Amino acid sequence: MPVVPRREWPQELLRSHAIKGVFVGGCVCRGTGSSFRAKAHAHTHAPFKGWLCFRRADRLQCRELVIHELAHLVTGEGHTDNWRACVVRLGGTLDAVGSIMRSYHKVSKV
């Protein structure tokens, strides 16, 4: 089932009013089986604002990835300083997480 019932959402998502829905196995706007490069993504603009999409259902078990995407919904931003602060406030990390996520620490430009 591509749309995940609210009762099956990770706890981190249940605490936020920013989230409208969770879709697995593709993208909510393109349908089941649609592909995208990332492991997950957040829709921060209409018509699917508030939706999180995960390529695979097991990605919902990665707390760090869930918080990463939730921070995009809360801030409505990409990987900005404000988004980084939100990730940390939500209890996430900016560090790399195995093969799931790269580091999101700000890289200083020389």
Phi, psi and omega in degrees: 000116184295321178273120183277124178298143183308324182296344180256005179289146173299150182309321182303326182282328182292339182276353187246137175277352182287337186269131179254330181189164179232132181234134178237152178086021181151207182240138182302328182272342181246348174098172180300136178087351177291151185243153173211159189292317184285169177285334180199164173206163181245141175263112184256002179225158179299154008269356182250026180306131179098358180263142172247136179241134179237135180298322182225149181298327182294342178294337177294343180276349179272098183307317183297320179292318179299314180295320177306309182289322178300321178299327176296319179293317182297316183270335186070022185234165173280213184275064181267174176298320178298317178298316179302315179298322179294317178305312182294317178300324180281356178095013180270190181226153174261357179284157174296146179234097179046225178266006183277312185222144174275176176289140177243021173294147180294133178263122180283138180269131182264000000 
